[in-house]
Amino acid sequence: MNTRNIFYGIISLTMLISCKPKPHMQQAKDQDLTIQLMALKGGPDDGRTLSYQVRLIPVKKVQKTALYYQMDSCFYLLNGTKKIYASLVQPIANGINGSYEYLLQFEKPPIGEMNQIVPVYQDKYINGKCYDLKTNDE
């Protein structure tokens, strides 16, 4: 009986140590729209790009084609006063009705030109508002 408790204790401790913390997700929300942004780490680009996963959850139904195919200029990074538009905006089919996900990739500015970088979503189809999502991940 005592060895069984030790065995389960070791298994529990091993599982606890192997757990990794969940990535931090930023969120902006108002009466029309919820936006969730998560910075993605790692990749084969040697640190020259910034990657994000974004989820848009509109309260009202919107035209699906607008939120799938015309989103290139809706996402940008604000580096001081300079806008850096996404070099890749890839819609992700998530299977969740009423939510829209995207993979975003931005070219990172040179070190000397880098200020505080703020991801921004400029809505064009739901309410026309601008949402900034400050992150501490860069």
N, C-alpha and C positions, 0 to 999 in steps of 0.2 A: 504494500500500500504506500509506503514511504517513497519507494523508488518510482512509483507511478506519478506521485506529486512532483518529484524532481524532474522526471521526464517531461510532463506537461508544462512545468515552469520554464524549462530550457526551450521548449518549442514556442511558448508564448513570448519569451524574451527575444528569441531569434526573429519572430514575426514583427515584433515591435521595432527592433533595430533596423530591419530591412525596409520599413515603410518610408516613403519619401513624402515630403510635404507637397500639397497640391499647389500648382502654380497660381500666383496671385492674379485675380481678375478684377479689372476696373469696370465700373458701371455708371452710366448716366441715365437718368430716368425722368420723364415728365408725363403729363396726361396723355400724350400722343404716342410716345415711343420709348422703348427701353433699348439701350445699346450696351453690350458687354464686350470688353476688349481684353485679350490675353496676349502678352508678349511671348513669342516662341523663341526658345534658346537652341543653340547648336545649328550645325549645318555645314555644308562643304564650301562656304563662301569666304572663309578666313576673316570674318568680322566686317566685311564691306557692306553688308545689308542689314536691315532691321525687318523682322517678320512678325506679323500679328495674325491672330484669329479673331474675327469680329462676328458678333451675332446681333442682328436687328430684330426686334420684336415689336411691330406696330400694334396699337390698340385696335384700330379700324382696319378693315380689309382694304388692300391696295392692289393696283394692277401688278400682277406677278412679273410680267415681262419687263416693266420698268426697273424693278429691284433685282432682276437677274442680269440684264444685258447692258444697262446704261449707267453703271456705277463708277466708271474710271475716274471721273473728276470729282466724285463725292468724298473721297478719302485723301487726306494729305497730312504731312507732318509740318508743324510750325516750328521753325528753327529761328528764334528771335522774331523777326518780322518777315522772314523768307519762307515761302511755301515750297515744300518738296512733295510733288505728287507721286502716287504709287506707280512703280514700274510694273507691278503685277497686281491685278485684282481678279481673283479666281473664285467664282461662286462655288459653294460646296452644297451638294444635295444631302441634307441632314435627315430628311424624312419626318420632320416636325412641322405639321401644318401651321401656317401663320408666322413662322420665323425664318429668317434668311441669314445664312452664314457665308463668310468670305475668308479667303486666305489673302493677306496683303503682304507685299514686299516692297521696301523702299531702299533706295541707294543711300548709304550713310554719308553725311557730309564729312569733308576732311577734318582732322582733329582741331586744327587752328580755327576753323569756321564753325565749330559745333558749340551751340548754346544749349539752353534747356530745350529739349525736344518734346513737343506736345502733339500726340495724335489727335486729329480732328475729323469729325464727320459733318459735312455740310449737306443737309437734307435738301433734296430737290423735288420729292414726290409726295411727301406726307404733310409737312408743316413749314418747310423752308427755313427751319432753325439751324443754328450752328452749335455743335456739341463738342467740347474738348474733353479729352480723357487723359489727365495727367498720370503718368506712370513713374515709378522709381526703378524701373527695370533696366534702363539703358546705362 
